[in-house]
Amino acid sequence: MVKCAGRLPQTVWFIHHQALDYRASVRRLGPVCEAVHLHLSSMTKGQFEVQYAPWLQWTSSPELFAEVFDALESLQSPAISLSLMKLTACLERALGDVFLLIGKECPFLLRDLLASEELAQVFGLPVMDVLRIFVGSPCGLNLRNVLWHGFASPHEIPPMYCSMMVVLTAGLGQLLKSYLQQSELPWAPRPLITLPDLEDGAVFPEVTQEVLSVLEEVMKKSTFILRTMLPYWEVALVKFKSHRFADCATLLLTQLEAGLRRLFATVNKCPKRLLTAESTALYTTLDEILAKHLNDGEINQLPLFLGEPAMEFLWDFLNHQQGPRVRDHLSHGEINLPEFPKEITDQLLAFSTVLLLRFVGEELASVLKEKAAIKSLVRLAEGYSARFHPVSLLRKQVLSCEESIRAWPLLPLPREAEEHVARLEGSCETNACNSLMIKITYELYHHIPENHCVFPDLDHLPIEKWPWPLRELSSFRVPTLFCPRAVLEVLAVLQHIGRRCADVSRQVAASWVRRRRQWAEKTLRSRQRQNFVYMSRSVKLLSPVLLLILLLIALELVNIHVVLGQSIDEYQQYLKFLKSILQYTENLVAHTSPKKNKWIETIELTHTALLRIWTFSEKKQMLIHLAKKSTSKAVL
């Protein structure tokens, strides 16, 4: 049993057990929690800050606890539940920092973190058992999961548990101070992250007062929301209007999961799942809700019911590794809450409005959809496509890199340097590279779908005038929802290649500007001047080579799902081929860096890479070739 004796600075914690009895422990902890709650309730905010603030500095957000105290004073159940969510997230982050004092890789799941030997070494096993009773096990109170997964209504969480978590966090701060003094280890908590701007990932416009008014009306009548959960939605709008965007997003995310879980249970005819708080941590429940298949292998009916656009939005903002992963970052306490982007909250509110509209009467829905702002939101929601899926990001990457490379010819060469370069033109290796480029480019052109490209005579066209139909290829629809692992593996390699091409482009442009200025100012030494001449010759070759690689990426991307038709051996050979291109681009990054400036070697590397691409192309094992074979079989 745990006993909290006297004031917090003199708190002594005891627990006696052979194997932790969660039910008995929860019962015995009840009076302790009540006593702690009465103690905090008797204090003024000033007294609280004087007595407790010093012991809460170890957390990443010590200012949060003053807000928690205000929520407890308000006696408003939704505010207390929200405070407890934020507190458990903050505590998890801080405990991870403590783990890293001794351990190397912090566990992702809170239950694994609380069960770690590292934390037991710092705080003692009895203390960790107490925390497991409150937040670390489905056999205990499991406060963190029942709130973050949207299981608990506002009135189901007694305020005394929030008070107890405040006191426990402060007690941990005391124990940590003692441990740091004894061990003489430095305390270096990880910095909080700030989510980047969505840029073109934002589809919905800013939420207006008209939209908020509609949402206020709809959420009272939408069957998507349980009446017991309505207070959370109401507080979410209050938080948005008061510019507390992280608070608004937290409430929206948990309540979207609560509503989606009910819908999941309904469409899949498994009502028992509605009341099951899974024993695993964050995302297990939501992952199953948004997955293609159920645990028994049957098709999940929820994606079919919601439709692909809604599923793409949810995957974009919750699951994709290169997306904002809002729920993930918020629930793990990784975000600087005051800097949470309004833009993300706008997206969640707009999506929620359109979703709730699907669960009101037809007459009301028809009336509301006639409003200009709502009509626009519905249109945008119905046309939503993935923004943060690897396919979408790769397309964006290819177009951005193309734009960067096409800026190279705008960097003029000094007249004297032009004369030197002209004398070097026509070397055997350069000619061999150009010949291979023409052969490979012709081959790629023949696989551009729907006659999007005219086949020019490249032999009689300057390289800078070669057509590269990358924008046309980016308009082709590629399925992104529920991509198999093999597709994602290939996409990952293609993304790495694209990043390295972009790195080379940036380095070349920066080096060119710097060296050209130094040439004009006559500050280059003899060897540097010669190296600039070699660079000029290499740049003229690298530009079409990088564009050729981008064209190859774009074409393979259009046919990416053909990879599923490969045998295991064909797949391994294909990955090996892609990784050889990746190795070439990585070598280019190294050779074109300011430190190395190995421009002659880049021509040698390029010839080898082009030869490898042509050889593999002749084997007809690229996706463009397999797609053509597949089409031919279908016609037959």
C-alpha positions as a printed NumPy array, in Angstrom:
array([[  0.   ,   0.   ,   0.   ],
       [  1.149,   3.537,  -0.715],
       [  1.222,   6.133,   2.11 ],
       [  1.798,   9.834,   1.571],
       [  2.958,  11.156,   4.948],
       [  2.993,  14.859,   5.716],
       [  3.749,  17.502,   3.163],
       [  5.242,  16.555,  -0.164],
       [  8.869,  17.346,   0.807],
       [  8.53 ,  14.704,   3.512],
       [  6.511,  12.241,   1.446],
       [  7.457,   8.599,   1.993],
       [  6.149,   5.953,  -0.379],
       [  5.769,   2.281,   0.571],
       [  4.292,  -0.675,  -1.263],
       [  4.231,  -4.281,  -0.082],
       [  3.388,  -7.066,  -2.507],
       [  4.564, -10.243,  -4.09 ],
       [  2.802,  -9.583,  -7.404],
       [  1.101,  -6.239,  -7.851],
       [ -2.635,  -6.524,  -7.113],
       [ -4.063,  -3.714,  -9.251],
       [ -7.663,  -3.957,  -8.071],
       [ -6.735,  -3.994,  -4.397],
       [ -4.181,  -1.23 ,  -4.934],
       [ -6.754,   1.028,  -6.636],
       [ -9.167,   0.521,  -3.714],
       [ -6.488,   1.253,  -1.129],
       [ -5.235,   4.278,  -3.016],
       [ -8.717,   5.832,  -3.049],
       [ -8.503,   7.446,   0.413],
       [ -4.973,   8.687,  -0.339],
       [ -6.186,  10.349,  -3.564],
       [ -9.093,  11.951,  -1.691],
       [ -6.726,  13.305,   0.953],
       [ -4.365,  14.71 ,  -1.675],
       [ -7.274,  16.31 ,  -3.545],
       [ -8.57 ,  17.959,  -0.38 ],
       [ -5.042,  19.168,   0.366],
       [ -4.683,  20.825,  -3.056],
       [ -8.223,  22.2  ,  -2.905],
       [ -7.399,  23.971,   0.356],
       [ -4.463,  25.834,  -1.195],
       [ -4.41 ,  29.122,  -3.046],
       [ -2.686,  29.258,  -6.406],
       [  0.161,  31.236,  -4.836],
       [  0.642,  28.606,  -2.139],
       [  0.602,  25.873,  -4.747],
       [  3.282,  27.555,  -6.838],
       [  5.516,  28.207,  -3.842],
       [  5.278,  24.671,  -2.502],
       [  5.154,  22.641,  -5.705],
       [  6.668,  24.65 ,  -8.555],
       [ 10.318,  23.883,  -7.646],
       [  9.646,  20.147,  -7.883],
       [  7.897,  20.412, -11.246],
       [ 10.763,  22.118, -13.1  ],
       [ 12.123,  18.755, -14.234],
       [  9.209,  18.364, -16.651],
       [  9.339,  19.87 , -20.116],
       [  6.389,  22.159, -19.349],
       [  6.38 ,  23.234, -15.682],
       [  3.986,  26.078, -16.542],
       [  1.353,  23.459, -17.403],
       [  0.768,  22.635, -13.743],
       [ -0.523,  26.104, -12.932],
       [ -3.138,  25.518, -15.633],
       [ -3.969,  22.134, -14.107],
       [ -4.488,  23.833, -10.74 ],
       [ -6.855,  26.336, -12.371],
       [ -8.815,  23.482, -13.959],
       [ -9.153,  21.729, -10.591],
       [-10.388,  24.951,  -9.028],
       [-12.949,  25.417, -11.816],
       [-14.61 ,  22.049, -11.039],
       [-15.348,  21.734, -14.788],
       [-15.085,  18.053, -15.717],
       [-14.002,  18.531, -19.373],
       [-11.258,  20.949, -18.299],
       [-10.004,  18.494, -15.682],
       [ -9.956,  15.628, -18.191],
       [ -8.07 ,  17.802, -20.684],
       [ -5.573,  18.766, -17.968],
       [ -5.02 ,  15.131, -17.09 ],
       [ -4.355,  14.303, -20.753],
       [ -1.782,  17.07 , -21.019],
       [ -0.243,  16.139, -17.672],
       [  0.219,  12.462, -18.591],
       [  1.762,  13.445, -21.931],
       [  4.142,  15.866, -20.217],
       [  5.036,  13.237, -17.597],
       [  5.773,  10.628, -20.252],
       [  8.165,  12.983, -22.012],
       [  9.933,  13.83 , -18.738],
       [ 10.22 ,  10.16 , -17.757],
       [ 11.772,   9.492, -21.149],
       [ 14.39 ,  12.142, -20.395],
       [ 15.128,  10.403, -17.088],
       [ 15.44 ,   7.059, -18.866],
       [ 18.058,   8.544, -21.199],
       [ 20.249,   9.431, -18.214],
       [ 21.114,   5.732, -18.105],
       [ 19.554,   4.04 , -21.143],
       [ 20.214,   4.575, -24.826],
       [ 16.909,   4.209, -26.665],
       [ 13.751,   5.358, -24.95 ],
       [ 10.837,   2.86 , -25.225],
       [  7.994,   4.054, -27.448],
       [  5.21 ,   2.644, -25.261],
       [  4.559,   4.186, -21.841],
       [  3.939,   0.769, -20.269],
       [  7.431,  -0.378, -21.38 ],
       [  8.959,   2.851, -20.138],
       [  7.377,   2.449, -16.676],
       [  8.511,  -1.185, -16.516],
       [ 12.126,  -0.346, -17.403],
       [ 15.009,  -1.095, -15.053],
       [ 16.419,   2.361, -15.794],
       [ 13.494,   4.207, -14.182],
       [ 13.374,   1.742, -11.281],
       [ 17.048,   2.489, -10.691],
       [ 16.339,   6.228, -10.44 ],
       [ 12.989,   6.287,  -8.619],
       [ 12.788,   2.856,  -6.998],
       [ 10.521,  -0.037,  -7.911],
       [  7.738,   0.826,  -5.403],
       [  7.34 ,   4.272,  -6.961],
       [  7.188,   2.825, -10.46 ],
       [  4.508,   0.376,  -9.289],
       [  2.422,   3.318,  -8.101],
       [  2.731,   4.98 , -11.511],
       [  1.791,   1.736, -13.256],
       [ -1.389,   1.605, -11.185],
       [ -2.38 ,   5.076, -12.366],
       [ -1.2  ,   5.271, -15.978],
       [  0.789,   2.203, -17.017],
       [ -1.496,  -0.808, -17.159],
       [ -5.005,  -1.69 , -18.402],
       [ -5.342,  -3.664, -15.168],
       [ -5.088,  -0.43 , -13.182],
       [ -6.776,   2.926, -13.675],
       [ -5.098,   3.318, -17.086],
       [ -5.88 ,   7.043, -16.976],
       [ -3.673,   7.968, -19.878],
       [ -5.133,   5.501, -22.37 ],
       [ -8.802,   5.788, -21.446],
       [ -8.58 ,   9.545, -21.955],
       [ -6.282,   9.75 , -24.981],
       [ -8.233,   7.029, -26.796],
       [-11.546,   8.763, -26.143],
       [-13.096,   6.114, -23.885],
       [-13.905,   8.279, -20.857],
       [-16.663,  10.873, -20.759],
       [-15.911,  14.043, -18.728],
       [-17.77 ,  12.933, -15.587],
       [-16.133,   9.489, -15.465],
       [-12.754,  10.808, -14.274],
       [-12.785,  11.885, -10.59 ],
       [-10.817,  15.131, -10.055],
       [ -8.901,  13.481,  -7.222],
       [ -6.941,  11.423,  -9.744],
       [ -5.765,  14.599, -11.447],
       [ -4.688,  16.021,  -8.084],
       [ -2.855,  12.804,  -7.275],
       [ -0.961,  12.878, -10.574],
       [  0.194,  16.436,  -9.824],
       [  1.54 ,  15.351,  -6.432],
       [  3.145,  12.22 ,  -7.854],
       [  4.905,  14.28 , -10.551],
       [  6.272,  16.651,  -7.916],
       [  7.397,  13.694,  -5.813],
       [  9.256,  12.308,  -8.798],
       [ 10.967,  15.679,  -9.096],
       [ 12.237,  15.335,  -5.526],
       [ 13.537,  11.839,  -6.115],
       [ 15.214,  12.884,  -9.348],
       [ 17.013,  15.738,  -7.609],
       [ 18.401,  13.325,  -5.007],
       [ 19.501,  10.884,  -7.683],
       [ 21.243,  13.603,  -9.725],
       [ 23.087,  14.839,  -6.648],
       [ 24.306,  11.332,  -5.827],
       [ 25.162,  10.274,  -9.378],
       [ 26.508,  13.697, -10.493],
       [ 24.93 ,  13.086, -13.883],
       [ 24.019,  16.177, -15.936],
       [ 20.289,  16.841, -16.502],
       [ 19.755,  17.534, -20.199],
       [ 16.098,  17.086, -21.212],
       [ 15.334,  16.812, -24.897],
       [ 14.003,  20.008, -26.486],
       [ 10.35 ,  20.114, -27.439],
       [  9.559,  20.138, -31.143],
       [  7.653,  22.728, -33.136],
       [  5.519,  21.314, -35.929],
       [  6.462,  22.782, -39.311],
       [  4.03 ,  24.687, -41.517],
       [  1.807,  22.479, -43.629],
       [  2.601,  24.485, -46.787],
       [  0.594,  22.842, -49.595],
       [ -0.49 ,  20.125, -47.15 ],
       [ -3.26 ,  22.437, -45.973],
       [ -6.333,  21.79 , -48.111],
       [ -9.051,  23.529, -46.128],
       [ -9.078,  27.326, -45.695],
       [ -9.042,  29.105, -42.355],
       [-12.085,  28.306, -40.24 ],
       [-14.485,  31.243, -40.268],
       [-17.179,  32.264, -37.831],
       [-19.76 ,  30.917, -40.277],
       [-18.139,  27.469, -40.159],
       [-17.923,  27.576, -36.355],
       [-21.598,  28.461, -36.146],
       [-22.525,  25.522, -38.355],
       [-20.301,  23.188, -36.33 ],
       [-21.908,  24.378, -33.079],
       [-25.317,  23.529, -34.52 ],
       [-24.327,  20.244, -36.144],
       [-22.498,  18.745, -33.181],
       [-25.671,  18.975, -31.095],
       [-27.632,  16.954, -33.655],
       [-25.043,  14.629, -35.208],
       [-25.37 ,  10.978, -34.211],
       [-21.584,  10.694, -34.603],
       [-21.263,  12.256, -31.135],
       [-22.518,  10.573, -27.955],
       [-24.418,  13.021, -25.746],
       [-22.071,  12.262, -22.863],
       [-19.115,  13.371, -25.029],
       [-20.686,  16.611, -26.262],
       [-19.021,  18.731, -23.515],
       [-15.602,  17.877, -24.998],
       [-16.684,  19.253, -28.388],
       [-18.069,  22.396, -26.764],
       [-14.839,  23.015, -24.864],
       [-12.834,  22.353, -28.059],
       [-14.602,  25.273, -29.763],
       [-14.075,  27.489, -26.728],
       [-10.368,  26.662, -26.801],
       [-10.181,  27.444, -30.526],
       [-11.83 ,  30.833, -30.064],
       [ -9.397,  31.642, -27.241],
       [ -6.446,  30.651, -29.48 ],
       [ -5.581,  27.538, -27.461],
       [ -5.04 ,  25.528, -30.619],
       [ -3.206,  22.563, -29.051],
       [ -6.019,  22.113, -26.52 ],
       [ -8.609,  22.241, -29.298],
       [ -6.696,  19.695, -31.385],
       [ -6.258,  17.358, -28.4  ],
       [ -9.996,  17.274, -27.713],
       [-10.913,  16.91 , -31.385],
       [ -8.519,  14.008, -31.927],
       [ -9.719,  12.017, -28.923],
       [-13.362,  12.586, -29.834],
       [-12.83 ,  11.745, -33.485],
       [-11.414,   8.425, -32.319],
       [-14.374,   7.896, -29.972],
       [-16.837,   8.511, -32.813],
       [-14.877,   6.444, -35.32 ],
       [-14.717,   3.559, -32.856],
       [-18.513,   3.532, -32.567],
       [-18.802,   3.658, -36.34 ],
       [-16.187,   0.896, -36.68 ],
       [-18.113,  -1.34 , -34.294],
       [-21.373,  -0.651, -36.131],
       [-20.288,  -1.212, -39.745],
       [-18.221,  -4.27 , -38.836],
       [-20.983,  -5.668, -36.602],
       [-18.712,  -6.117, -33.594],
       [-20.385,  -4.127, -30.765],
       [-18.182,  -5.729, -28.115],
       [-15.181,  -3.816, -29.485],
       [-16.897,  -0.561, -28.542],
       [-16.15 ,  -1.053, -24.847],
       [-12.714,  -2.653, -25.152],
       [ -9.843,  -0.472, -23.981],
       [ -6.926,  -2.3  , -25.533],
       [ -3.946,  -3.166, -23.353],
       [ -1.551,  -1.688, -25.873],
       [ -0.523,   1.943, -26.058],
       [ -1.189,   4.778, -28.447],
       [ -2.343,   4.08 , -31.976],
       [ -3.148,   0.383, -31.553],
       [ -6.846,   1.146, -31.305],
       [ -6.8  ,   3.845, -33.949],
       [ -4.578,   1.776, -36.215],
       [ -7.093,  -1.049, -36.172],
       [ -9.953,   1.354, -36.844],
       [ -8.192,   2.761, -39.919],
       [ -6.655,  -0.504, -41.168],
       [ -7.632,  -2.338, -44.337],
       [ -8.298,  -5.637, -42.551],
       [ -9.656,  -6.662, -39.186],
       [ -7.616,  -8.845, -36.849],
       [ -9.389, -11.927, -38.18 ],
       [ -8.389, -11.096, -41.763],
       [-11.806,  -9.87 , -42.848],
       [-12.118,  -6.589, -44.757],
       [-12.624,  -3.583, -42.48 ],
       [-15.872,  -1.987, -43.611],
       [-15.099,   1.449, -42.127],
       [-12.805,   2.631, -44.959],
       [-15.465,   1.592, -47.464],
       [-18.09 ,   3.51 , -45.496],
       [-16.012,   6.678, -44.985],
       [-14.644,   6.719, -48.521],
       [-11.096,   7.134, -49.781],
       [-10.83 ,  10.953, -49.385],
       [-11.735,  10.836, -45.676],
       [ -9.368,   7.918, -45.093],
       [ -6.543,   9.729, -46.888],
       [ -7.04 ,  12.763, -44.633],
       [ -6.958,  10.669, -41.464],
       [ -3.853,   8.785, -42.603],
       [ -2.188,  12.05 , -43.617],
       [ -2.617,  13.768, -40.261],
       [ -2.344,  10.757, -37.962],
       [ -0.3  ,   7.944, -39.449],
       [  2.08 ,   8.796, -42.294],
       [  5.601,   9.018, -40.922],
       [  6.413,  12.137, -42.949],
       [  3.141,  13.843, -42.057],
       [  2.426,  15.986, -38.979],
       [  1.451,  12.882, -36.893],
       [ -0.469,  15.242, -34.651],
       [ -1.914,  12.662, -32.284],
       [  1.431,  10.935, -31.863],
       [  3.363,  14.093, -30.996],
       [  0.684,  15.543, -28.716],
       [  0.061,  12.396, -26.679],
       [  3.768,  11.738, -26.14 ],
       [  4.347,  15.27 , -24.852],
       [  6.774,  16.147, -27.637],
       [  5.205,  19.426, -28.776],
       [  5.663,  22.95 , -27.527],
       [  1.947,  23.54 , -26.906],
       [  1.871,  27.37 , -27.09 ],
       [  3.416,  27.171, -30.591],
       [  0.99 ,  24.576, -31.934],
       [  0.034,  25.681, -35.48 ],
       [ -3.449,  27.127, -35.925],
       [ -3.31 ,  25.816, -39.486],
       [ -3.434,  22.2  , -38.288],
       [ -6.354,  22.904, -35.977],
       [ -8.153,  24.575, -38.903],
       [ -7.764,  21.363, -40.906],
       [ -9.1  ,  19.196, -38.078],
       [-12.084,  21.477, -37.464],
       [-12.976,  21.672, -41.156],
       [-12.722,  17.891, -41.554],
       [-14.816,  17.352, -38.409],
       [-17.506,  19.689, -39.707],
       [-17.86 ,  17.784, -42.968],
       [-17.765,  14.427, -41.157],
       [-20.47 ,  15.385, -38.634],
       [-22.688,  16.624, -41.448],
       [-22.914,  13.044, -42.708],
       [-24.68 ,  12.052, -39.488],
       [-27.511,  14.588, -39.325],
       [-30.926,  14.492, -40.945],
       [-31.05 ,  14.93 , -44.718],
       [-33.142,  18.078, -44.497],
       [-30.746,  19.87 , -42.135],
       [-27.713,  18.643, -44.088],
       [-29.165,  19.982, -47.349],
       [-29.832,  23.396, -45.818],
       [-26.376,  23.713, -44.275],
       [-24.578,  22.513, -47.415],
       [-26.116,  25.404, -49.327],
       [-24.077,  27.841, -47.257],
       [-21.116,  28.983, -49.367],
       [-18.436,  28.188, -46.772],
       [-19.831,  24.716, -46.077],
       [-20.318,  23.935, -49.759],
       [-16.655,  24.772, -50.305],
       [-15.538,  22.537, -47.409],
       [-17.608,  19.606, -48.67 ],
       [-16.177,  20.008, -52.176],
       [-12.607,  20.111, -50.843],
       [-13.214,  17.118, -48.565],
       [-14.704,  15.025, -51.363],
       [-11.728,  15.801, -53.602],
       [ -9.057,  15.246, -50.948],
       [ -5.994,  13.253, -51.98 ],
       [ -2.97 ,  12.272, -49.908],
       [ -0.47 ,  15.038, -49.168],
       [  1.951,  13.215, -46.874],
       [  2.029,   9.75 , -48.425],
       [  5.474,   8.841, -49.87 ],
       [  3.953,   8.903, -53.388],
       [  2.791,  12.506, -52.961],
       [  6.009,  13.629, -51.333],
       [  8.114,  11.955, -54.031],
       [  6.205,  13.769, -56.76 ],
       [  6.731,  17.077, -55.007],
       [ 10.399,  16.24 , -54.539],
       [ 10.903,  15.415, -58.232],
       [  9.281,  18.65 , -59.43 ],
       [ 11.186,  20.767, -56.922],
       [ 14.488,  19.164, -57.912],
       [ 13.727,  19.663, -61.616],
       [ 13.093,  23.349, -60.989],
       [ 16.369,  23.62 , -59.103],
       [ 18.362,  21.92 , -61.874],
       [ 16.753,  24.014, -64.608],
       [ 18.133,  27.103, -62.883],
       [ 21.695,  25.987, -63.636],
       [ 21.855,  27.31 , -67.228],
       [ 20.907,  30.722, -65.848],
       [ 24.328,  30.872, -64.241],
       [ 26.554,  32.291, -67.008],
       [ 30.134,  31.188, -67.48 ],
       [ 32.918,  33.798, -67.576],
       [ 34.196,  34.314, -71.154],
       [ 37.723,  33.163, -70.375],
       [ 36.394,  30.014, -68.747],
       [ 34.217,  29.303, -71.788],
       [ 37.341,  29.153, -73.952],
       [ 38.991,  26.648, -71.605],
       [ 35.843,  24.494, -71.473],
       [ 35.523,  24.515, -75.269],
       [ 38.999,  22.998, -75.541],
       [ 37.946,  20.172, -73.197],
       [ 34.693,  19.398, -75.014],
       [ 34.464,  16.171, -76.944],
       [ 36.499,  13.944, -74.641],
       [ 35.929,  10.227, -75.115],
       [ 34.29 ,   9.736, -71.728],
       [ 31.987,  12.735, -72.15 ],
       [ 30.963,  11.512, -75.591],
       [ 30.315,   8.038, -74.181],
       [ 28.121,   9.532, -71.459],
       [ 26.152,  11.58 , -73.979],
       [ 25.645,   8.526, -76.185],
       [ 24.348,   6.466, -73.254],
       [ 22.085,   9.319, -72.13 ],
       [ 20.472,   9.51 , -75.557],
       [ 19.902,   5.73 , -75.691],
       [ 18.43 ,   5.609, -72.158],
       [ 16.285,   8.692, -72.682],
       [ 14.82 ,   7.308, -75.909],
       [ 14.034,   4.081, -74.06 ],
       [ 12.301,   5.978, -71.238],
       [ 10.332,   8.145, -73.691],
       [  8.765,   5.028, -75.171],
       [  7.215,   4.222, -71.787],
       [  5.591,   7.584, -71.152],
       [  1.852,   6.823, -70.98 ],
       [ -0.837,   8.169, -73.251],
       [  1.483,   9.823, -75.728],
       [  2.395,  12.637, -73.375],
       [  5.695,  13.123, -75.112],
       [  6.836,  13.81 , -78.663],
       [  9.96 ,  11.86 , -79.562],
       [ 12.516,  14.394, -80.77 ],
       [ 15.81 ,  13.724, -82.458],
       [ 18.032,  14.227, -79.428],
       [ 21.179,  14.023, -81.562],
       [ 20.298,  17.375, -83.13 ],
       [ 18.968,  19.101, -80.016],
       [ 21.094,  20.904, -77.409],
       [ 20.882,  19.156, -74.066],
       [ 19.194,  22.159, -72.418],
       [ 16.311,  21.823, -74.901],
       [ 15.61 ,  18.157, -74.281],
       [ 11.977,  17.73 , -73.147],
       [ 11.502,  16.268, -69.669],
       [  7.748,  15.653, -69.179],
       [  7.94 ,  15.429, -65.392],
       [  4.943,  17.659, -64.693],
       [  2.78 ,  15.669, -67.073],
       [  3.774,  12.436, -65.344],
       [  2.99 ,  13.905, -61.915],
       [ -0.663,  14.255, -62.948],
       [ -1.164,  10.49 , -63.233],
       [ -3.163,   9.01 , -60.377],
       [ -1.29 ,   6.467, -58.267],
       [ -3.244,   4.634, -55.508],
       [ -1.871,   5.543, -52.089],
       [ -4.231,   4.041, -49.506],
       [ -3.027,   0.812, -47.854],
       [  0.175,   0.475, -49.903],
       [  1.823,  -2.952, -49.396],
       [  5.24 ,  -3.152, -47.781],
       [  7.072,  -3.886, -51.047],
       [  5.681,  -0.692, -52.595],
       [  6.69 ,   1.369, -49.551],
       [ 10.226,  -0.09 , -49.619],
       [ 10.701,   0.906, -53.253],
       [  9.236,   4.346, -52.573],
       [ 11.677,   4.827, -49.695],
       [ 14.677,   4.122, -51.968],
       [ 13.305,   6.42 , -54.689],
       [ 12.85 ,   9.17 , -52.103],
       [ 16.444,   8.767, -50.964],
       [ 17.615,   9.056, -54.582],
       [ 15.503,  12.172, -55.053],
       [ 16.942,  13.769, -51.898],
       [ 20.493,  13.138, -53.022],
       [ 19.73 ,  14.63 , -56.458],
       [ 18.393,  17.72 , -54.695],
       [ 21.523,  17.865, -52.521],
       [ 23.743,  17.734, -55.616],
       [ 21.703,  20.462, -57.284],
       [ 22.001,  22.782, -54.279],
       [ 25.729,  22.16 , -53.946],
       [ 26.426,  22.705, -57.628],
       [ 24.439,  25.954, -57.711],
       [ 26.146,  27.293, -54.57 ],
       [ 29.642,  26.252, -55.744],
       [ 29.041,  27.729, -59.191],
       [ 28.015,  31.122, -57.823],
       [ 30.925,  31.193, -55.399],
       [ 33.583,  30.072, -57.895],
       [ 32.3  ,  32.33 , -60.66 ],
       [ 32.524,  35.34 , -58.358],
       [ 36.038,  34.355, -57.313],
       [ 37.003,  33.932, -60.989],
       [ 35.713,  37.403, -61.792],
       [ 37.536,  38.844, -58.786],
       [ 40.675,  36.937, -59.816],
       [ 41.083,  35.463, -56.32 ],
       [ 41.378,  31.85 , -57.492],
       [ 44.749,  30.166, -57.459],
       [ 45.931,  28.37 , -60.597],
       [ 44.716,  24.941, -59.475],
       [ 41.374,  26.378, -58.365],
       [ 40.927,  28.033, -61.764],
       [ 41.604,  24.732, -63.481],
       [ 39.171,  22.996, -61.114],
       [ 36.476,  25.55 , -62.001],
       [ 36.964,  24.712, -65.69 ],
       [ 36.531,  20.999, -64.905],
       [ 33.472,  21.884, -62.839],
       [ 31.97 ,  23.767, -65.801],
       [ 32.373,  20.736, -68.035],
       [ 30.922,  18.401, -65.385],
       [ 27.912,  20.637, -64.73 ],
       [ 27.007,  20.563, -68.394],
       [ 26.927,  16.76 , -68.156],
       [ 25.334,  16.46 , -64.702],
       [ 22.296,  18.564, -65.548],
       [ 20.768,  16.116, -68.106],
       [ 21.929,  13.102, -66.095],
       [ 20.065,  14.248, -62.996],
       [ 17.001,  15.087, -65.104],
       [ 17.218,  11.616, -66.635],
       [ 17.228,  10.079, -63.138],
       [ 14.215,  12.217, -62.193],
       [ 12.416,  11.008, -65.325],
       [ 13.226,   7.416, -64.378],
       [ 11.837,   8.023, -60.861],
       [  8.68 ,   9.626, -62.258],
       [  8.038,   6.756, -64.671],
       [  8.684,   4.076, -62.064],
       [  6.367,   5.941, -59.7  ],
       [  3.526,   5.84 , -62.227],
       [  3.975,   2.047, -62.358],
       [  4.921,   1.531, -58.701],
       [  2.249,  -1.085, -57.959],
       [  3.633,  -3.332, -60.705],
       [  6.323,  -4.279, -58.182],
       [  3.76 ,  -6.582, -56.572],
       [  3.881,  -8.786, -59.673],
       [  7.605,  -9.447, -59.36 ],
       [  9.005, -12.707, -58.081],
       [ 11.143, -12.546, -54.934],
       [ 14.312, -12.795, -57.007],
       [ 13.15 , -10.111, -59.462],
       [ 12.225,  -7.838, -56.569],
       [ 15.631,  -8.249, -54.922],
       [ 17.419,  -7.576, -58.219],
       [ 15.276,  -4.483, -58.765],
       [ 16.034,  -3.128, -55.292],
       [ 19.726,  -3.797, -55.902],
       [ 19.515,  -1.784, -59.13 ],
       [ 17.801,   1.155, -57.404],
       [ 20.322,   1.093, -54.586],
       [ 23.139,   1.264, -57.134],
       [ 21.612,   4.504, -58.446],
       [ 21.314,   5.703, -54.853],
       [ 24.991,   4.925, -54.329],
       [ 25.843,   6.934, -57.44 ],
       [ 23.895,   9.985, -56.212],
       [ 25.487,   9.677, -52.756],
       [ 28.919,   9.634, -54.38 ],
       [ 27.93 ,  12.706, -56.377],
       [ 26.977,  14.506, -53.177],
       [ 30.402,  13.715, -51.728],
       [ 32.37 ,  14.621, -54.872],
       [ 30.543,  17.926, -55.506],
       [ 30.844,  19.113, -51.904],
       [ 32.917,  22.272, -51.292],
       [ 35.484,  20.222, -49.388],
       [ 36.215,  17.744, -52.194],
       [ 35.431,  19.402, -55.534],
       [ 36.281,  16.218, -57.465],
       [ 34.749,  17.203, -60.794],
       [ 36.811,  14.956, -63.079],
       [ 35.812,  11.955, -60.966],
       [ 32.108,  12.845, -61.345],
       [ 32.37 ,  12.163, -65.087],
       [ 33.856,   8.737, -64.409],
       [ 31.138,   7.985, -61.838],
       [ 28.467,   9.148, -64.256],
       [ 29.674,   6.924, -67.082],
       [ 29.637,   3.885, -64.788],
       [ 26.133,   4.73 , -63.518],
       [ 24.721,   5.286, -67.01 ],
       [ 26.201,   2.009, -68.18 ],
       [ 24.548,   0.236, -65.239],
       [ 21.163,   1.835, -66.025],
       [ 21.396,   0.88 , -69.685],
       [ 22.416,  -2.697, -68.87 ],
       [ 19.492,  -3.134, -66.47 ],
       [ 17.156,  -1.504, -68.973],
       [ 18.122,  -4.06 , -71.585],
       [ 17.057,  -6.827, -69.203],
       [ 13.53 ,  -5.338, -69.275],
       [ 13.211,  -5.62 , -65.487],
       [ 12.249,  -2.034, -64.675],
       [  8.654,  -1.445, -63.631],
       [  7.992,   0.376, -66.907],
       [  8.914,  -2.797, -68.784],
       [  6.897,  -5.093, -66.505],
       [  3.881,  -2.791, -66.811],
       [  4.082,  -3.019, -70.589],
       [  4.284,  -6.823, -70.394],
       [  1.28 ,  -6.854, -68.07 ],
       [ -0.71 ,  -4.65 , -70.447],
       [  0.207,  -6.841, -73.413],
       [ -0.999,  -9.971, -71.587],
       [ -4.25 ,  -8.217, -70.667],
       [ -4.857,  -7.303, -74.329],
       [ -4.192, -10.884, -75.436]])
